[in-house]
């Protein structure tokens, strides 16, 4: 699973990476995102591919009566998107979730009482995108239209499983070449084992390089 990630680049760097896409009016600040705070974070959604927008983490489906479901929808398993009522109507609502690192904890004992924290980045700390789904939801009390998203995960490969050794999951990390395919609605199974090179760093070491496939 993935509940913490960072976007530390400035506005100009983001515009250069995403070919001059329009930024939100309130701007984008370098931020560490904690999913359980349901933050507004930068995404590129397929309903407006030319803009970077701020959507709230924690997908709220159109039919939800309130926002309490979002605590369970920070992540969506790519293997079961069509099986879950929360996600099956959003499978074609694709988005790119902009980041440059994420955090996972390695359990040091069977119950997870002791953990080791890893920060995971691309080489040279470059920007990348997680695969995501989005939804529109209307707050029944205020009438406000709220855009939300979930981060899609897949089974960890052997190397990432060594880090996230409790759940053995990892986010679907897109390559720059297949971001457009994800937005266009290509079959999700094509992305379950996409390969990207990552650097995993702990406080005790400078870094260990992994290739994820």
C-alpha positions as CSV (number, residue, x, y, z in Angstrom):
1,X,0.0,0.0,0.0
2,X,1.1,3.6,-0.3
3,X,-0.1,6.4,2.1
4,X,2.8,8.9,2.1
5,X,4.5,10.6,-0.8
6,X,6.3,13.8,-1.6
7,X,6.2,16.4,-4.4
8,X,9.1,18.8,-3.8
9,X,9.6,20.5,-7.2
10,X,8.8,24.1,-8.0
11,X,6.2,25.4,-10.4
12,X,8.6,25.9,-13.3
13,X,10.1,22.4,-13.0
14,X,6.6,21.0,-13.1
15,X,5.7,23.0,-16.2
16,X,8.9,21.9,-17.9
17,X,8.2,18.3,-17.1
18,X,4.6,18.4,-18.2
19,X,5.0,20.5,-21.3
20,X,3.6,23.8,-20.1
21,X,0.4,22.5,-18.6
22,X,-1.6,25.2,-16.8
23,X,-1.1,25.2,-13.0
24,X,-3.9,25.7,-10.5
25,X,-4.7,29.3,-9.6
26,X,-3.6,28.7,-5.9
27,X,-0.3,27.3,-7.1
28,X,1.6,24.2,-6.0
29,X,4.0,24.1,-3.1
30,X,6.5,21.4,-2.3
31,X,4.6,19.1,0.1
32,X,4.7,15.8,1.9
33,X,1.3,14.2,1.4
34,X,-0.2,12.0,4.2
35,X,-3.2,10.2,2.8
36,X,-5.0,10.1,6.1
37,X,-5.2,13.9,6.1
38,X,-7.0,13.7,2.7
39,X,-4.9,16.5,1.2
40,X,-5.5,18.4,-2.1
41,X,-2.6,17.2,-4.3
42,X,-1.6,17.9,-8.0
43,X,-2.9,15.5,-10.6
44,X,-3.5,15.4,-14.3
45,X,-6.9,14.0,-15.0
46,X,-8.2,12.7,-18.3
47,X,-11.2,15.1,-18.2
48,X,-8.7,18.0,-18.6
49,X,-5.4,16.8,-19.9
50,X,-4.0,20.2,-20.4
51,X,-4.0,21.3,-16.8
52,X,-2.6,20.2,-13.5
53,X,-5.4,20.3,-11.0
54,X,-5.7,19.8,-7.2
55,X,-7.8,16.8,-6.2
56,X,-8.3,15.4,-2.7
57,X,-6.7,12.1,-1.9
58,X,-9.3,9.5,-0.9
59,X,-11.7,8.6,-3.6
60,X,-15.4,9.3,-2.8
61,X,-17.7,7.6,-5.4
62,X,-20.6,9.5,-6.9
63,X,-23.1,7.4,-4.8
64,X,-21.6,8.0,-1.4
65,X,-23.8,9.6,1.2
66,X,-20.9,11.2,3.0
67,X,-17.1,11.3,2.8
68,X,-16.4,8.7,5.4
69,X,-15.6,6.1,2.8
70,X,-12.4,7.9,1.8
71,X,-10.4,6.3,4.7
72,X,-10.7,3.0,2.8
73,X,-10.1,4.4,-0.7
74,X,-6.6,5.9,-0.5
75,X,-5.4,2.9,-2.6
76,X,-7.1,0.7,-5.1
77,X,-5.7,-2.7,-6.1
78,X,-5.2,-2.9,-9.9
79,X,-6.2,-6.6,-9.9
80,X,-9.7,-6.0,-8.5
81,X,-10.8,-2.6,-9.9
82,X,-13.8,-4.1,-11.7
83,X,-14.9,-6.1,-8.7
84,X,-15.2,-3.3,-6.2
85,X,-18.3,-1.1,-6.2
86,X,-16.2,1.9,-5.1
87,X,-13.9,1.7,-8.2
88,X,-15.7,-0.1,-11.0
89,X,-17.5,3.0,-12.2
90,X,-14.3,5.0,-12.1
91,X,-12.0,2.6,-14.1
92,X,-12.0,4.9,-17.1
93,X,-11.5,8.1,-14.9
94,X,-7.8,8.1,-15.1
95,X,-5.3,10.5,-13.6
96,X,-1.6,10.9,-13.1
97,X,-0.5,11.6,-9.5
98,X,2.6,13.8,-9.5
99,X,5.4,12.9,-7.1
100,X,9.1,12.6,-6.7
101,X,9.3,10.2,-3.8
102,X,7.3,8.0,-1.6
103,X,7.7,6.3,1.8
104,X,7.4,2.7,2.9
105,X,8.2,1.0,6.2
106,X,9.9,-2.4,6.5
107,X,8.8,-4.5,9.5
108,X,11.7,-5.5,11.6
109,X,9.6,-8.0,13.7
110,X,6.5,-10.2,13.1
111,X,4.0,-7.7,14.5
112,X,5.5,-4.6,13.1
113,X,6.4,-3.1,16.4
114,X,9.8,-2.0,15.1
115,X,10.0,-0.6,11.6
116,X,12.6,0.8,9.2
117,X,11.6,3.8,7.1
118,X,12.6,3.9,3.4
119,X,12.3,6.9,1.1
120,X,12.0,5.7,-2.5
121,X,12.9,7.9,-5.5
122,X,13.7,7.8,-9.2
123,X,17.4,8.3,-10.2
124,X,18.4,11.9,-9.8
125,X,15.2,12.5,-7.8
126,X,13.3,13.0,-11.0
127,X,9.6,13.6,-11.2
128,X,7.3,10.6,-11.8
129,X,3.7,9.7,-11.8
130,X,1.6,7.2,-10.0
131,X,-1.4,5.7,-11.8
132,X,-4.6,6.9,-10.3
133,X,-8.4,7.0,-10.7
134,X,-10.6,10.0,-9.9
135,X,-14.2,10.7,-9.1
136,X,-16.6,13.7,-8.7
137,X,-18.8,13.8,-5.6
138,X,-21.3,16.4,-4.5
139,X,-21.4,17.1,-0.7
140,X,-25.0,16.6,0.3
141,X,-24.9,19.2,3.0
142,X,-23.1,22.1,1.2
143,X,-23.7,21.3,-2.5
144,X,-19.9,21.6,-3.1
145,X,-18.5,19.6,-6.0
146,X,-15.4,17.7,-4.8
147,X,-12.9,15.9,-7.0
148,X,-11.1,13.0,-5.3
149,X,-8.6,10.3,-6.4
150,X,-7.2,7.0,-5.4
151,X,-3.7,5.7,-6.0
152,X,-3.5,2.4,-7.8
153,X,-1.3,-0.4,-6.4
154,X,0.0,-3.7,-7.6
155,X,1.8,-6.7,-6.3
156,X,5.3,-6.0,-5.2
157,X,8.1,-7.5,-7.2
158,X,10.7,-9.5,-5.2
159,X,12.9,-6.5,-4.5
160,X,10.2,-4.1,-3.4
161,X,8.7,-6.9,-1.3
162,X,11.9,-6.8,0.8
163,X,11.1,-3.2,1.7
164,X,7.3,-3.4,2.1
165,X,7.4,-6.8,3.6
166,X,4.1,-6.7,5.5
167,X,1.6,-6.2,2.7
168,X,4.0,-6.8,-0.3
169,X,2.3,-4.1,-2.4
170,X,3.7,-1.2,-4.3
171,X,2.2,1.7,-6.2
172,X,1.8,1.5,-10.0
173,X,4.6,3.8,-11.2
174,X,4.2,5.0,-14.8
175,X,7.1,5.6,-17.1
176,X,7.1,8.9,-19.0
177,X,6.4,6.9,-22.1
178,X,3.2,5.3,-20.9
179,X,1.6,8.2,-19.0
180,X,-0.5,9.1,-22.1
181,X,-1.6,5.5,-22.5
182,X,-2.9,5.4,-18.9
183,X,-4.8,8.6,-19.4
184,X,-6.2,7.3,-22.7
185,X,-7.8,4.3,-20.9
186,X,-5.5,1.4,-22.0
187,X,-6.2,-1.9,-20.3
188,X,-5.1,-1.6,-16.7
189,X,-3.4,-5.1,-16.8
190,X,-0.7,-3.6,-19.1
191,X,0.5,-1.5,-16.2
192,X,0.6,-4.0,-13.4
193,X,4.3,-4.9,-14.0
194,X,5.7,-1.7,-15.5
195,X,9.4,-1.4,-14.9
196,X,11.1,1.7,-13.5
197,X,14.4,2.1,-11.8
198,X,14.2,3.4,-8.2
199,X,16.5,4.3,-5.4
200,X,15.6,3.2,-1.9
201,X,17.3,5.1,1.0
202,X,17.2,4.6,4.8
203,X,18.6,6.8,7.5
204,X,21.4,4.3,8.0
205,X,22.7,4.2,4.4
206,X,23.3,6.4,1.4
207,X,21.1,4.4,-0.9
208,X,20.5,1.1,-2.6
209,X,19.5,0.9,-6.2
210,X,16.6,-1.3,-7.3
211,X,15.1,-2.1,-10.7
212,X,11.3,-2.8,-10.4
213,X,9.6,-4.8,-13.2
